[in-house]
Structures are given as structure tokens and as C-alpha cells.
Amino acid sequence: MVKVIIGGQQHLSVPNLPRNSRHTLIRPKAFPAGRYPIEKIWYPLGSFIPWQPLWGKYQAIHSFNRIIYTNRPWFITFEDHRFLYRNPNNKFEKEIYGFLNNRLSLENCQKIIAISDYAKFRLLQRIEGWDIETKVRNKLAVIHPNFAVRVDQPKTYQNQQNLQLLFVGQHIARKGGIVALRLAKKAEKLGLPITVHIISGLESGRGVPTDFPDKERYTEDLKLLELNNVVFHQRIKNEKVLELLSQSHFQLMASLHDTYGYSIIEGFSVATPAITTNVCALPELIHHGENGYILELPLNELRHWHNWLHGEKTKTEEYWEIVNNTYEYLAEQALQQIIEFLDRSDKREYYESLSAGALAKAQNLNNAKIQNELFDNLYAAAG
């Protein structure tokens, strides 16, 4: 049995570790204190003094989104290229970042794990031409996040049922909650048998990727939470989220930017198909007409939404028009996809095939039992 230190960004570690490891996974406290980690003084310090002293022995380290300075065997899991610290503000930072990046090429860095093909693509794109490129390529692998598969049969659809749609996301605009609310408004006007459930902390505006910074612009959309065909659940425990996912016919996540769609996979674990966009890693999860539907957005060479503006440009009226029109476009696209589904004469059989496709994806790509064994073997080899 191997003792493994779990370091780096803890939120990323939860779905990217073995769920029932035969090894001992240790989560040390941050240095000097949990609420005030050393990287808040200067971010790279977290690579050199990442946690409080440990008196017990350990054999390996598994770090998430952070390069660790160590002579022990270690692994790193990442969601995109940003852990490389490649935007130094001065010469000294440039030297430190270069030193840390080179740690990836050393023998004790045993595996570099991307959570998706998109993450792998972003890393390889970033290190193209670097001295360490070949060594990094040779130890680079894709291991998707894992969840327990909770059912063993696809769901069925009863023709007399209201179609239940569920949105899950703290960021109500970026992840597609505004789209879900506008879809509800359109469905109500058409008298369609649709109920939209919203689980969200309703965060929006400044600091949220892709959002218009003035959150007041979202006021009118948030009033749609009071529609008769909308049920607002606010923040609820994950078990309740899973219960609602299992009761829903589709999960709707019309996201403008997501490195990975964790809630989509949790939906798949209870055989719920999804409706989402084609950005970043999402097309790796959804195959149009097989386990859900893809809403097409224009993409750039990074596989990001092409019309996403940054910095001061987000404060302009032009950017509000861009995001506002995009929410409307996605709501209309999603509505038409749902109308097409409701109009099918074989929707009962077709829905079961979509549900079966969702469950198959959870079983084959994100199965906790399979990933558990994979990680345990990696740790055993390191020890």
C-alpha cells in the first residue's frame, strides 16, 4: 500500500481521484493556514511550500493544476494549460516559471494527466517548440473525471408527461441558465408541456468568464424565475441534485465556456441525456442524436466561443449585444430541438435510445470503478 499526498487545487481533485482506493490518500493542510495559503502572497510559492510539515512517511504526490517541487515520484492532473505559469510579469518570474515548467520533464514526474482531449490539445499547443515538448508528450495521458454509475437501465418517456428540463450551474449566465429561462418563456407562450428546473447560486457579472460585467443587465432575465413553468431550487445538496437529474428528461447546459461538464456526467450516471454547446471538451461527452443534442456556436482555433471578448471590451454596449443575442440564439435553438423531439411519432423509443446512450457514456468513459483501478495501479508502480 502506498501513501499518496493530494496537493494543488482541491476542487479539481474530487472527481479525478480513485473513489475507493486501496492506497492511503492524504490531504495535508495548506501552508501556513487553510484559509490563507502561501500562494496568496505570490502564486509560485505554492509549488515550493504547498502544505504544512508532515511527520509521517509518504511515497508519492498527486497534484492538481499545480507543478510541485519535489524529488518524490509525482503525478499532475490538469484541466487546461494554465498551470504552466507562462505569463511572467518580470524577468525573475520568467526564470521561476521556466524552472517549474521544466520539472515536468524530470523522471520523477511519472504521468501528466489531462482530464479531456481538449485539455491535452491546449497543453500541446502551448508547449509547441519548447525543449521539454518531446518528454512531456511521452508521459501525457487522458483520464476523464469519474463518477459512480447509479443505474443499470435507460429511462423511458411517457407521452402524457410534461417534459422536465434541468439546469445546474452556479454561474447562471455563463453556463446557460439565462438560456434555460428564456426557453421557458418561449415555451409558455407556445403552450408547450415543458417545466424548467433551475439549480443555481445566480452568480453573474464581473469576474465570471464570458459574462457582461454589469449584473444589473441580467435583472429582467432573473424575473423569469417566477414563471409558472419554472421551478427554482437555489442551492441544494448533491444528493438532491442527483435526484432531480434522475427525474428530468434532459439536462440543459447551454454553456458559453466550460473546461469540462461535470454535471453532464452526473446526469449520465442516472441515464439523463443532455443538451449543451460545442465548446471546449463538451463535444467529447455529447454526440448529437445519440446521447443528447449539441447547440452549435461559432468557435475559434482554441475551441472557444468565437465572439467572447476580454478585458475592457466586455464593458461596451457592443459586448452586451453580443451576449444578449447569443443567449437568445441558443434559447431558440434549444426550443426548436425540443419541439422536434415532441413532434416525433416515435419519441418514446427514441428517448430510450438517448437515455441508453447517456448511460453508456457514463459506463465507458467516466466509470468510477474503472478509473479506480487505473489510478491504484499508477500509485502502486510509483511506490
C-alpha positions in Angstrom: 0.0 0.0 0.0 1.3 3.5 -1.0 0.7 6.7 0.9 -0.1 9.5 -1.6 -0.2 13.2 -0.9 -3.0 15.0 -2.6 -2.0 18.6 -3.5 -2.9 21.6 -5.7 -6.5 22.7 -6.4 -8.7 20.6 -4.2 -11.9 21.2 -6.2 -10.4 19.5 -9.3 -9.2 16.5 -7.3 -12.6 15.3 -6.1 -13.8 13.7 -9.5 -10.2 12.9 -10.6 -9.1 10.5 -7.9 -9.9 6.9 -7.1 -13.2 6.7 -5.2 -12.3 3.6 -3.2 -8.5 3.4 -3.3 -6.6 0.6 -1.7 -3.9 3.1 -1.0 -3.9 5.9 1.6 -4.7 9.3 0.2 -3.5 12.2 2.5 -4.9 15.7 2.2 -2.5 17.9 4.2 -3.4 21.4 5.4 -2.2 24.3 3.2 0.8 26.3 4.5 0.6 28.4 6.6 -3.2 28.0 7.0 -6.1 26.6 5.0 -7.8 30.0 4.5 -4.6 31.8 3.9 -2.3 29.6 1.7 1.1 30.8 0.8 0.3 31.3 -2.9 -1.9 34.3 -2.0 1.4 36.1 -1.3 2.9 35.0 -4.6 1.4 32.2 -6.6 4.5 30.1 -7.4 5.3 29.8 -3.7 2.6 27.2 -3.6 4.8 25.0 -5.6 7.7 25.1 -3.1 5.9 25.3 0.2 2.5 23.8 -0.6 1.5 22.4 2.8 2.3 22.3 6.5 5.1 19.9 7.6 4.2 16.2 7.5 5.9 13.9 10.0 4.6 10.7 8.5 6.2 9.0 5.5 4.6 9.1 2.1 5.7 7.6 -1.2 4.1 9.8 -4.0 2.3 13.0 -4.7 -0.7 13.6 -6.9 -1.1 17.3 -7.7 -4.0 19.1 -9.4 -3.4 22.2 -11.6 -0.1 22.8 -9.9 3.5 21.9 -10.5 5.2 20.7 -7.3 8.9 21.0 -6.4 9.7 17.5 -5.1 12.2 14.7 -5.5 9.5 12.1 -4.8 7.5 10.4 -7.6 4.6 12.6 -8.5 1.7 12.9 -10.9 -0.1 16.0 -12.1 -3.7 16.3 -13.4 -4.8 19.4 -15.2 -7.9 20.9 -17.0 -6.1 23.2 -19.4 -2.7 24.8 -20.0 -2.9 27.5 -17.2 -0.9 25.5 -14.7 2.2 26.3 -16.7 2.5 29.9 -15.4 3.5 31.2 -18.8 2.7 34.9 -18.4 5.5 36.3 -16.3 5.4 40.0 -15.3 9.2 40.3 -15.0 12.5 38.6 -15.7 12.7 36.9 -12.2 9.2 35.5 -12.6 10.1 34.2 -16.1 13.0 32.3 -14.6 11.0 30.8 -11.8 8.2 29.8 -14.2 10.7 28.2 -16.6 12.3 26.3 -13.8 8.9 24.9 -12.6 7.8 24.0 -16.1 11.0 22.0 -16.6 10.1 19.9 -13.7 7.6 18.2 -16.0 10.4 16.6 -18.0 12.2 15.0 -15.0 11.9 11.3 -14.4 10.2 11.6 -11.0 7.2 13.3 -12.8 5.7 10.0 -13.8 2.5 10.9 -15.5 0.9 14.1 -16.8 -2.8 13.6 -16.9 -5.2 15.7 -19.0 -8.9 15.4 -17.9 -10.0 15.6 -21.6 -8.7 15.6 -25.2 -9.4 19.4 -25.1 -7.0 19.8 -22.1 -4.4 17.7 -23.9 -4.8 19.8 -27.1 -4.4 23.1 -25.1 -1.2 21.8 -23.4 0.4 20.6 -26.5 -0.5 23.8 -28.3 1.2 25.8 -25.5 4.4 23.8 -25.3 5.0 23.5 -29.1 8.7 24.2 -29.8 9.7 24.0 -26.1 12.8 22.0 -25.1 10.6 19.8 -22.9 7.9 19.1 -25.6 9.0 15.5 -26.5 9.4 14.4 -22.9 6.0 15.8 -21.9 4.3 14.2 -24.9 5.8 10.8 -23.9 4.2 10.9 -20.4 1.0 12.7 -21.3 -2.3 10.7 -20.9 -6.0 11.5 -20.9 -8.0 10.2 -18.0 -11.6 11.6 -17.8 -13.2 12.5 -14.5 -15.1 9.7 -12.8 -18.4 9.2 -11.1 -20.3 6.3 -9.7 -22.8 4.9 -12.2 -26.0 4.8 -10.3 -28.4 2.9 -12.6 -28.2 0.0 -14.9 -31.1 0.6 -17.2 -32.1 3.5 -19.5 -35.1 5.7 -18.7 -38.4 5.7 -20.5 -40.6 8.6 -21.6 -44.4 8.6 -21.2 -46.2 10.6 -23.9 -48.6 12.3 -21.4 -45.7 13.7 -19.3 -44.6 17.3 -19.1 -41.0 17.4 -20.4 -38.7 18.1 -17.5 -35.6 20.1 -18.2 -32.9 20.8 -15.6 -30.2 23.5 -15.5 -27.4 23.1 -12.9 -24.8 25.8 -12.5 -23.6 28.4 -10.0 -22.9 30.8 -12.9 -26.4 31.5 -14.2 -25.3 33.3 -17.4 -22.0 31.6 -18.4 -23.3 28.0 -18.0 -26.6 28.6 -19.7 -29.2 29.4 -17.0 -30.3 32.6 -18.8 -30.8 30.4 -21.9 -32.9 28.0 -19.9 -35.1 30.8 -18.6 -35.6 32.3 -22.0 -36.5 28.9 -23.3 -39.1 28.6 -20.5 -40.6 32.0 -21.6 -40.9 30.9 -25.2 -42.4 27.5 -24.3 -45.0 29.2 -22.1 -46.1 31.5 -24.9 -46.4 28.5 -27.2 -48.3 26.4 -24.6 -45.7 23.6 -24.7 -45.8 21.0 -21.9 -42.4 21.9 -20.5 -41.2 22.5 -17.0 -37.7 24.1 -16.5 -35.9 23.4 -13.2 -33.1 25.8 -12.1 -30.4 24.9 -9.6 -28.1 27.9 -9.2 -26.5 30.4 -6.9 -27.3 33.0 -9.6 -23.8 34.4 -9.8 -23.2 36.6 -12.8 -21.4 39.7 -13.9 -17.9 40.9 -13.1 -15.3 38.2 -12.6 -17.3 35.5 -14.4 -15.9 34.3 -17.8 -18.0 35.4 -20.8 -20.4 37.4 -18.7 -21.3 41.1 -19.2 -19.7 42.7 -16.1 -22.8 44.7 -15.1 -25.0 42.1 -13.4 -27.9 44.5 -13.5 -28.3 43.7 -17.2 -29.5 40.2 -16.1 -32.3 41.6 -13.9 -35.1 41.1 -16.4 -34.0 37.5 -17.2 -33.9 36.6 -13.5 -37.5 37.8 -13.1 -38.3 34.8 -15.3 -37.7 32.6 -12.3 -41.3 33.4 -11.3 -42.8 31.9 -14.5 -45.4 29.2 -13.9 -43.3 26.6 -15.8 -40.1 27.4 -13.9 -39.1 25.8 -10.5 -36.2 27.5 -8.7 -34.3 25.2 -6.3 -31.5 27.6 -5.3 -28.5 25.8 -3.6 -29.3 22.2 -2.6 -27.2 19.2 -1.6 -25.7 17.0 -4.2 -27.9 14.0 -3.4 -30.9 16.2 -4.1 -29.3 17.4 -7.4 -28.9 13.7 -8.4 -32.5 13.0 -7.5 -33.6 15.9 -9.8 -31.3 14.7 -12.5 -32.8 11.3 -12.4 -36.3 12.8 -12.6 -35.5 15.0 -15.5 -35.8 14.1 -19.2 -32.9 16.3 -20.3 -30.2 18.4 -18.6 -29.8 21.8 -20.3 -26.4 23.3 -20.1 -26.1 25.8 -23.0 -22.6 26.9 -21.8 -20.5 29.6 -23.4 -17.3 28.3 -21.8 -16.6 25.1 -19.8 -13.3 23.2 -19.5 -15.4 20.1 -18.6 -19.1 19.4 -18.0 -19.1 17.6 -14.6 -22.9 17.9 -14.1 -23.4 16.4 -17.6 -21.6 13.2 -16.5 -23.5 13.1 -13.2 -26.7 13.3 -15.3 -25.4 10.4 -17.5 -24.8 8.4 -14.3 -28.6 8.3 -13.9 -29.2 7.9 -17.6 -30.3 11.5 -18.3 -29.4 12.9 -21.8 -28.1 16.4 -22.1 -28.4 19.5 -24.4 -25.3 21.5 -24.5 -23.0 23.5 -26.7 -19.9 22.6 -28.8 -17.3 24.5 -26.8 -14.1 23.1 -25.3 -14.5 19.5 -24.0 -18.3 19.3 -24.3 -18.4 17.5 -27.7 -16.3 14.7 -26.2 -19.3 14.0 -23.9 -22.3 14.7 -26.1 -22.8 13.1 -29.5 -25.7 14.7 -31.3 -28.7 12.5 -31.6 -27.0 9.6 -29.6 -27.0 10.8 -26.0 -28.3 14.3 -26.3 -28.1 17.4 -28.6 -25.4 19.8 -29.5 -26.2 23.5 -29.9 -23.7 25.0 -32.4 -21.7 28.1 -31.5 -19.0 29.7 -33.8 -15.6 28.6 -32.4 -12.1 29.9 -32.7 -8.9 27.9 -33.1 -8.8 27.3 -29.3 -12.2 25.6 -29.5 -13.6 28.6 -27.5 -16.7 30.6 -28.4 -15.5 32.9 -31.2 -17.3 36.0 -30.0 -16.1 36.0 -26.5 -14.4 39.4 -25.7 -12.0 40.1 -22.8 -10.8 42.9 -20.6 -12.2 46.4 -21.2 -14.1 45.3 -24.3 -16.6 43.4 -22.1 -17.9 46.7 -20.7 -19.1 48.0 -24.0 -22.6 48.1 -25.3 -21.4 46.1 -28.2 -20.5 43.2 -25.9 -23.9 43.2 -24.2 -25.5 43.0 -27.7 -23.2 40.0 -28.5 -24.0 38.0 -25.3 -27.7 39.0 -25.3 -28.1 37.9 -28.9 -26.2 34.7 -28.2 -28.5 33.8 -25.2 -31.5 34.4 -27.5 -30.0 32.4 -30.3 -29.2 29.4 -28.0 -32.7 29.5 -26.4 -34.3 29.4 -29.9 -32.0 26.6 -31.0 -32.8 24.6 -27.9 -36.5 25.2 -28.2 -36.5 24.0 -31.8 -34.7 20.9 -30.8 -37.2 20.2 -28.1 -40.2 20.9 -30.4 -38.7 18.5 -33.0 -38.4 15.9 -30.2 -42.0 16.4 -29.0 -43.3 16.1 -32.6 -41.7 12.7 -33.2 -44.1 9.9 -33.6 -41.5 7.5 -32.1 -40.4 9.8 -29.2 -40.9 7.1 -26.6 -38.5 4.7 -28.3 -36.2 7.5 -29.4 -35.9 8.9 -25.9 -35.0 5.5 -24.5 -32.2 5.3 -27.1 -30.9 8.7 -26.0 -31.0 7.7 -22.3 -29.2 4.4 -23.2 -26.5 6.5 -25.0 -26.1 8.7 -21.9 -25.7 5.7 -19.6 -23.3 4.0 -22.0 -21.1 7.1 -21.9 -21.0 7.1 -18.1 -20.2 3.4 -18.1 -17.4 3.6 -20.7 -15.8 7.0 -20.3 -16.4 8.1 -16.7 -16.9 4.9 -14.7 -15.5 5.3 -11.2 -14.9 1.5 -10.9 -12.6 1.5 -14.0 -10.8 4.7 -13.1 -10.3 3.5 -9.5 -8.3 0.5 -10.7 -6.3 2.6 -13.2 -5.2 5.2 -10.5 -4.4 2.5 -8.0 -2.1 0.8 -10.4 -0.3 4.1 -11.1 0.2 4.7 -7.4 1.4 1.1 -6.8 4.0 1.5 -9.6 5.2 4.8 -8.0 5.6 3.2 -4.6 
